Amino acid sequence: MFRPIDAWGEFRNGARPAAVVFVLYRHGGRWMVPFVRRRADLRDHPGQVALPGGGVQPGESAWEAAQREVHEEIGVRLGGLAPLGAGDPIYASVSNFSVVPFVAHLPDPVLPFVHDERELDGVLAIPLDHLLDDSAWLESDAPWRFRYLAHEESVVWGLTERIVAGLAPKLRQALE
């Protein structure tokens, strides 16, 4: 299943450490996952749809950073997430980030999420069953092929697609 939040592994040597959270919450009888739409003027991953998260600061554990970033980016109170574990770390060579993805349950979501307007254009909620449906993911016609998921005029692709794809088998197993 998932790795423990305090024994998930380590960041790639020389890379910038980061942590994100795949937050699960119930809304309207469905499991949902919030994603953030990054502002187009940001240095790293501008304009992309991403899981809430960000850089790990010195003296901070990856899980502490993940919780802090979820609080800062979408307004979930600190201590409001119930951690389920960690997935495999992923390296993004374009931005030199080594990212550990955590999975957590948000038992008491406060909707709508309040996003940080300095970093984000908004929050996008995607149903978990849509994320886990392989037929919903498309392949680009571009010269370099990549998988993507179109949802409400937004596109999940790149590093975020890799994170979701890495977590999907474990999430499917947990739902069985």
Secondary structure, DSSP 8 states (H G I E B T S, - for coil): --B-TTSS----TTSEEEEEEEEEEEETTEEEEEEEEE-TT-SSSTT-EE-SEEE--TT--HHHHHHHHHHHHH---TT--EEEEE---EEETTTTEEEEEEEEE-SS--SS----TTTEEEEEEEEHHHHT-GGG-EE--SSS--EEEEETTEEE-HHHHHHHHHHHHHHHHHH-
